[in-house]
Amino acid sequence: MRPDIVIPALMGCALLWWISRGMNWSTRLIVAAITLVMIMGILLLERSLN
């Protein structure tokens, strides 16, 4: 597995876990979806600039 994909995904999961401790499940799913979209967007932007 490539570290440029794995490391941001793990960091996003850790941040999501830390933030979502007081949220209900529907809010957690929405935040998880937004986080994944942001990670994919950043990765696509990095690849297009190189």
HTML snippet that shows the backbone in 3Dmol.js (N, CA, C, O; Angstrom):
<script src="https://3Dmol.org/build/3Dmol-min.js"></script>
<div id="view" style="width:600px;height:400px;position:relative"></div>
<script>
const pdb = `
ATOM      1  N   MET A   1       0.840  -1.184   0.000  1.00  0.00           N
ATOM      2  CA  MET A   1       0.000   0.000   0.000  1.00  0.00           C
ATOM      3  C   MET A   1       0.884   1.246   0.000  1.00  0.00           C
ATOM      4  O   MET A   1       1.972   1.271   0.576  1.00  0.00           O
ATOM      5  N   ARG A   2       0.377   2.260  -0.660  1.00  0.00           N
ATOM      6  CA  ARG A   2       1.154   3.494  -0.775  1.00  0.00           C
ATOM      7  C   ARG A   2       0.957   4.374   0.459  1.00  0.00           C
ATOM      8  O   ARG A   2      -0.176   4.583   0.892  1.00  0.00           O
ATOM      9  N   PRO A   3       2.047   4.892   1.026  1.00  0.00           N
ATOM     10  CA  PRO A   3       1.917   5.715   2.232  1.00  0.00           C
ATOM     11  C   PRO A   3       1.202   7.043   1.991  1.00  0.00           C
ATOM     12  O   PRO A   3       0.642   7.610   2.930  1.00  0.00           O
ATOM     13  N   ASP A   4       1.206   7.554   0.757  1.00  0.00           N
ATOM     14  CA  ASP A   4       0.515   8.825   0.519  1.00  0.00           C
ATOM     15  C   ASP A   4      -0.994   8.665   0.559  1.00  0.00           C
ATOM     16  O   ASP A   4      -1.713   9.664   0.588  1.00  0.00           O
ATOM     17  N   ILE A   5      -1.491   7.440   0.560  1.00  0.00           N
ATOM     18  CA  ILE A   5      -2.923   7.187   0.703  1.00  0.00           C
ATOM     19  C   ILE A   5      -3.245   6.725   2.119  1.00  0.00           C
ATOM     20  O   ILE A   5      -4.239   7.152   2.705  1.00  0.00           O
ATOM     21  N   VAL A   6      -2.403   5.854   2.665  1.00  0.00           N
ATOM     22  CA  VAL A   6      -2.681   5.244   3.962  1.00  0.00           C
ATOM     23  C   VAL A   6      -2.555   6.248   5.101  1.00  0.00           C
ATOM     24  O   VAL A   6      -3.419   6.295   5.977  1.00  0.00           O
ATOM     25  N   ILE A   7      -1.503   7.046   5.104  1.00  0.00           N
ATOM     26  CA  ILE A   7      -1.264   7.970   6.216  1.00  0.00           C
ATOM     27  C   ILE A   7      -2.366   9.020   6.343  1.00  0.00           C
ATOM     28  O   ILE A   7      -2.858   9.220   7.454  1.00  0.00           O
ATOM     29  N   PRO A   8      -2.786   9.706   5.273  1.00  0.00           N
ATOM     30  CA  PRO A   8      -3.901  10.652   5.438  1.00  0.00           C
ATOM     31  C   PRO A   8      -5.209   9.973   5.872  1.00  0.00           C
ATOM     32  O   PRO A   8      -5.990  10.549   6.630  1.00  0.00           O
ATOM     33  N   ALA A   9      -5.439   8.758   5.392  1.00  0.00           N
ATOM     34  CA  ALA A   9      -6.656   8.050   5.790  1.00  0.00           C
ATOM     35  C   ALA A   9      -6.624   7.715   7.282  1.00  0.00           C
ATOM     36  O   ALA A   9      -7.627   7.884   7.974  1.00  0.00           O
ATOM     37  N   LEU A  10      -5.487   7.243   7.777  1.00  0.00           N
ATOM     38  CA  LEU A  10      -5.370   6.940   9.203  1.00  0.00           C
ATOM     39  C   LEU A  10      -5.491   8.201  10.055  1.00  0.00           C
ATOM     40  O   LEU A  10      -6.133   8.184  11.106  1.00  0.00           O
ATOM     41  N   MET A  11      -4.882   9.280   9.608  1.00  0.00           N
ATOM     42  CA  MET A  11      -4.991  10.538  10.352  1.00  0.00           C
ATOM     43  C   MET A  11      -6.435  11.035  10.371  1.00  0.00           C
ATOM     44  O   MET A  11      -6.910  11.543  11.387  1.00  0.00           O
ATOM     45  N   GLY A  12      -7.124  10.888   9.253  1.00  0.00           N
ATOM     46  CA  GLY A  12      -8.529  11.290   9.195  1.00  0.00           C
ATOM     47  C   GLY A  12      -9.396  10.457  10.116  1.00  0.00           C
ATOM     48  O   GLY A  12     -10.293  10.987  10.771  1.00  0.00           O
ATOM     49  N   CYS A  13      -9.138   9.145  10.175  1.00  0.00           N
ATOM     50  CA  CYS A  13      -9.899   8.268  11.070  1.00  0.00           C
ATOM     51  C   CYS A  13      -9.647   8.622  12.534  1.00  0.00           C
ATOM     52  O   CYS A  13     -10.579   8.652  13.338  1.00  0.00           O
ATOM     53  N   ALA A  14      -8.389   8.888  12.877  1.00  0.00           N
ATOM     54  CA  ALA A  14      -8.069   9.261  14.258  1.00  0.00           C
ATOM     55  C   ALA A  14      -8.735  10.578  14.645  1.00  0.00           C
ATOM     56  O   ALA A  14      -9.287  10.703  15.739  1.00  0.00           O
ATOM     57  N   LEU A  15      -8.683  11.552  13.751  1.00  0.00           N
ATOM     58  CA  LEU A  15      -9.322  12.832  14.024  1.00  0.00           C
ATOM     59  C   LEU A  15     -10.837  12.675  14.131  1.00  0.00           C
ATOM     60  O   LEU A  15     -11.469  13.269  15.004  1.00  0.00           O
ATOM     61  N   LEU A  16     -11.402  11.887  13.253  1.00  0.00           N
ATOM     62  CA  LEU A  16     -12.838  11.641  13.289  1.00  0.00           C
ATOM     63  C   LEU A  16     -13.240  10.973  14.599  1.00  0.00           C
ATOM     64  O   LEU A  16     -14.248  11.349  15.198  1.00  0.00           O
ATOM     65  N   TRP A  17     -12.474   9.997  15.048  1.00  0.00           N
ATOM     66  CA  TRP A  17     -12.784   9.326  16.320  1.00  0.00           C
ATOM     67  C   TRP A  17     -12.735  10.312  17.471  1.00  0.00           C
ATOM     68  O   TRP A  17     -13.611  10.297  18.336  1.00  0.00           O
ATOM     69  N   TRP A  18     -11.717  11.174  17.494  1.00  0.00           N
ATOM     70  CA  TRP A  18     -11.548  12.113  18.590  1.00  0.00           C
ATOM     71  C   TRP A  18     -12.677  13.146  18.619  1.00  0.00           C
ATOM     72  O   TRP A  18     -13.182  13.488  19.688  1.00  0.00           O
ATOM     73  N   ILE A  19     -13.067  13.636  17.450  1.00  0.00           N
ATOM     74  CA  ILE A  19     -14.117  14.649  17.378  1.00  0.00           C
ATOM     75  C   ILE A  19     -15.496  14.052  17.653  1.00  0.00           C
ATOM     76  O   ILE A  19     -16.339  14.701  18.272  1.00  0.00           O
ATOM     77  N   SER A  20     -15.730  12.819  17.197  1.00  0.00           N
ATOM     78  CA  SER A  20     -17.082  12.265  17.214  1.00  0.00           C
ATOM     79  C   SER A  20     -17.467  11.585  18.521  1.00  0.00           C
ATOM     80  O   SER A  20     -18.489  10.902  18.570  1.00  0.00           O
ATOM     81  N   ARG A  21     -16.695  11.748  19.561  1.00  0.00           N
ATOM     82  CA  ARG A  21     -17.023  11.069  20.814  1.00  0.00           C
ATOM     83  C   ARG A  21     -18.382  11.482  21.367  1.00  0.00           C
ATOM     84  O   ARG A  21     -19.040  10.669  22.016  1.00  0.00           O
ATOM     85  N   GLY A  22     -18.820  12.703  21.135  1.00  0.00           N
ATOM     86  CA  GLY A  22     -20.097  13.164  21.670  1.00  0.00           C
ATOM     87  C   GLY A  22     -21.226  13.213  20.648  1.00  0.00           C
ATOM     88  O   GLY A  22     -22.280  13.788  20.921  1.00  0.00           O
ATOM     89  N   MET A  23     -21.020  12.617  19.475  1.00  0.00           N
ATOM     90  CA  MET A  23     -22.023  12.694  18.407  1.00  0.00           C
ATOM     91  C   MET A  23     -22.836  11.406  18.318  1.00  0.00           C
ATOM     92  O   MET A  23     -22.390  10.340  18.744  1.00  0.00           O
ATOM     93  N   ASN A  24     -24.049  11.526  17.748  1.00  0.00           N
ATOM     94  CA  ASN A  24     -24.821  10.310  17.487  1.00  0.00           C
ATOM     95  C   ASN A  24     -24.369   9.689  16.166  1.00  0.00           C
ATOM     96  O   ASN A  24     -23.548  10.271  15.456  1.00  0.00           O
ATOM     97  N   TRP A  25     -24.901   8.511  15.835  1.00  0.00           N
ATOM     98  CA  TRP A  25     -24.383   7.750  14.694  1.00  0.00           C
ATOM     99  C   TRP A  25     -24.644   8.409  13.353  1.00  0.00           C
ATOM    100  O   TRP A  25     -23.803   8.318  12.459  1.00  0.00           O
ATOM    101  N   SER A  26     -25.772   9.066  13.182  1.00  0.00           N
ATOM    102  CA  SER A  26     -26.041   9.701  11.891  1.00  0.00           C
ATOM    103  C   SER A  26     -25.089  10.864  11.646  1.00  0.00           C
ATOM    104  O   SER A  26     -24.627  11.063  10.522  1.00  0.00           O
ATOM    105  N   THR A  27     -24.796  11.626  12.680  1.00  0.00           N
ATOM    106  CA  THR A  27     -23.841  12.719  12.541  1.00  0.00           C
ATOM    107  C   THR A  27     -22.445  12.182  12.264  1.00  0.00           C
ATOM    108  O   THR A  27     -21.704  12.762  11.471  1.00  0.00           O
ATOM    109  N   ARG A  28     -22.082  11.081  12.910  1.00  0.00           N
ATOM    110  CA  ARG A  28     -20.775  10.469  12.670  1.00  0.00           C
ATOM    111  C   ARG A  28     -20.635  10.032  11.220  1.00  0.00           C
ATOM    112  O   ARG A  28     -19.577  10.221  10.620  1.00  0.00           O
ATOM    113  N   LEU A  29     -21.686   9.449  10.646  1.00  0.00           N
ATOM    114  CA  LEU A  29     -21.619   9.008   9.253  1.00  0.00           C
ATOM    115  C   LEU A  29     -21.462  10.184   8.299  1.00  0.00           C
ATOM    116  O   LEU A  29     -20.714  10.101   7.325  1.00  0.00           O
ATOM    117  N   ILE A  30     -22.160  11.269   8.573  1.00  0.00           N
ATOM    118  CA  ILE A  30     -22.048  12.460   7.735  1.00  0.00           C
ATOM    119  C   ILE A  30     -20.636  13.031   7.812  1.00  0.00           C
ATOM    120  O   ILE A  30     -20.053  13.383   6.786  1.00  0.00           O
ATOM    121  N   VAL A  31     -20.089  13.126   9.009  1.00  0.00           N
ATOM    122  CA  VAL A  31     -18.738  13.658   9.180  1.00  0.00           C
ATOM    123  C   VAL A  31     -17.715  12.722   8.531  1.00  0.00           C
ATOM    124  O   VAL A  31     -16.742  13.190   7.940  1.00  0.00           O
ATOM    125  N   ALA A  32     -17.925  11.418   8.633  1.00  0.00           N
ATOM    126  CA  ALA A  32     -17.012  10.460   8.000  1.00  0.00           C
ATOM    127  C   ALA A  32     -17.024  10.621   6.482  1.00  0.00           C
ATOM    128  O   ALA A  32     -15.973  10.584   5.843  1.00  0.00           O
ATOM    129  N   ALA A  33     -18.203  10.799   5.911  1.00  0.00           N
ATOM    130  CA  ALA A  33     -18.302  10.978   4.463  1.00  0.00           C
ATOM    131  C   ALA A  33     -17.604  12.264   4.024  1.00  0.00           C
ATOM    132  O   ALA A  33     -16.881  12.264   3.028  1.00  0.00           O
ATOM    133  N   ILE A  34     -17.810  13.341   4.746  1.00  0.00           N
ATOM    134  CA  ILE A  34     -17.165  14.607   4.415  1.00  0.00           C
ATOM    135  C   ILE A  34     -15.646  14.475   4.534  1.00  0.00           C
ATOM    136  O   ILE A  34     -14.907  14.989   3.693  1.00  0.00           O
ATOM    137  N   THR A  35     -15.182  13.784   5.581  1.00  0.00           N
ATOM    138  CA  THR A  35     -13.747  13.598   5.772  1.00  0.00           C
ATOM    139  C   THR A  35     -13.136  12.817   4.621  1.00  0.00           C
ATOM    140  O   THR A  35     -12.073  13.183   4.120  1.00  0.00           O
ATOM    141  N   LEU A  36     -13.798  11.741   4.193  1.00  0.00           N
ATOM    142  CA  LEU A  36     -13.269  10.944   3.088  1.00  0.00           C
ATOM    143  C   LEU A  36     -13.238  11.732   1.788  1.00  0.00           C
ATOM    144  O   LEU A  36     -12.291  11.606   1.011  1.00  0.00           O
ATOM    145  N   VAL A  37     -14.254  12.539   1.542  1.00  0.00           N
ATOM    146  CA  VAL A  37     -14.276  13.361   0.336  1.00  0.00           C
ATOM    147  C   VAL A  37     -13.145  14.382   0.366  1.00  0.00           C
ATOM    148  O   VAL A  37     -12.507  14.635  -0.656  1.00  0.00           O
ATOM    149  N   MET A  38     -12.896  14.966   1.532  1.00  0.00           N
ATOM    150  CA  MET A  38     -11.807  15.932   1.643  1.00  0.00           C
ATOM    151  C   MET A  38     -10.450  15.263   1.418  1.00  0.00           C
ATOM    152  O   MET A  38      -9.590  15.837   0.750  1.00  0.00           O
ATOM    153  N   ILE A  39     -10.242  14.066   1.960  1.00  0.00           N
ATOM    154  CA  ILE A  39      -8.980  13.347   1.761  1.00  0.00           C
ATOM    155  C   ILE A  39      -8.785  13.035   0.283  1.00  0.00           C
ATOM    156  O   ILE A  39      -7.696  13.235  -0.255  1.00  0.00           O
ATOM    157  N   MET A  40      -9.825  12.551  -0.369  1.00  0.00           N
ATOM    158  CA  MET A  40      -9.714  12.231  -1.795  1.00  0.00           C
ATOM    159  C   MET A  40      -9.439  13.494  -2.614  1.00  0.00           C
ATOM    160  O   MET A  40      -8.654  13.455  -3.561  1.00  0.00           O
ATOM    161  N   GLY A  41     -10.069  14.599  -2.263  1.00  0.00           N
ATOM    162  CA  GLY A  41      -9.840  15.853  -2.973  1.00  0.00           C
ATOM    163  C   GLY A  41      -8.410  16.339  -2.830  1.00  0.00           C
ATOM    164  O   GLY A  41      -7.808  16.799  -3.800  1.00  0.00           O
ATOM    165  N   ILE A  42      -7.864  16.242  -1.630  1.00  0.00           N
ATOM    166  CA  ILE A  42      -6.483  16.664  -1.404  1.00  0.00           C
ATOM    167  C   ILE A  42      -5.525  15.780  -2.181  1.00  0.00           C
ATOM    168  O   ILE A  42      -4.574  16.277  -2.783  1.00  0.00           O
ATOM    169  N   LEU A  43      -5.767  14.461  -2.175  1.00  0.00           N
ATOM    170  CA  LEU A  43      -4.905  13.546  -2.919  1.00  0.00           C
ATOM    171  C   LEU A  43      -4.967  13.812  -4.419  1.00  0.00           C
ATOM    172  O   LEU A  43      -3.939  13.789  -5.096  1.00  0.00           O
ATOM    173  N   LEU A  44      -6.163  14.063  -4.943  1.00  0.00           N
ATOM    174  CA  LEU A  44      -6.285  14.369  -6.378  1.00  0.00           C
ATOM    175  C   LEU A  44      -5.587  15.682  -6.727  1.00  0.00           C
ATOM    176  O   LEU A  44      -4.959  15.796  -7.779  1.00  0.00           O
ATOM    177  N   LEU A  45      -5.700  16.668  -5.842  1.00  0.00           N
ATOM    178  CA  LEU A  45      -5.033  17.941  -6.076  1.00  0.00           C
ATOM    179  C   LEU A  45      -3.521  17.777  -6.072  1.00  0.00           C
ATOM    180  O   LEU A  45      -2.834  18.346  -6.920  1.00  0.00           O
ATOM    181  N   GLU A  46      -3.001  17.009  -5.131  1.00  0.00           N
ATOM    182  CA  GLU A  46      -1.557  16.777  -5.077  1.00  0.00           C
ATOM    183  C   GLU A  46      -1.069  16.076  -6.350  1.00  0.00           C
ATOM    184  O   GLU A  46      -0.024  16.428  -6.898  1.00  0.00           O
ATOM    185  N   ARG A  47      -1.820  15.103  -6.805  1.00  0.00           N
ATOM    186  CA  ARG A  47      -1.390  14.355  -7.997  1.00  0.00           C
ATOM    187  C   ARG A  47      -1.475  15.215  -9.262  1.00  0.00           C
ATOM    188  O   ARG A  47      -0.667  15.043 -10.175  1.00  0.00           O
ATOM    189  N   SER A  48      -2.424  16.120  -9.326  1.00  0.00           N
ATOM    190  CA  SER A  48      -2.550  16.957 -10.511  1.00  0.00           C
ATOM    191  C   SER A  48      -1.454  18.023 -10.566  1.00  0.00           C
ATOM    192  O   SER A  48      -1.105  18.490 -11.650  1.00  0.00           O
ATOM    193  N   LEU A  49      -0.914  18.407  -9.425  1.00  0.00           N
ATOM    194  CA  LEU A  49       0.142  19.419  -9.398  1.00  0.00           C
ATOM    195  C   LEU A  49       1.509  18.827  -9.732  1.00  0.00           C
ATOM    196  O   LEU A  49       2.419  19.561 -10.115  1.00  0.00           O
ATOM    197  N   ASN A  50       1.662  17.538  -9.595  1.00  0.00           N
ATOM    198  CA  ASN A  50       2.969  16.911  -9.862  1.00  0.00           C
ATOM    199  C   ASN A  50       3.134  16.528 -11.264  1.00  0.00           C
ATOM    200  O   ASN A  50       4.178  15.992 -11.638  1.00  0.00           O
TER     201      ASN A  50
END
`;
const viewer = $3Dmol.createViewer("view");
viewer.addModel(pdb, "pdb");
viewer.setStyle({}, {cartoon: {color: "spectrum"}});
viewer.zoomTo();
viewer.render();
</script>
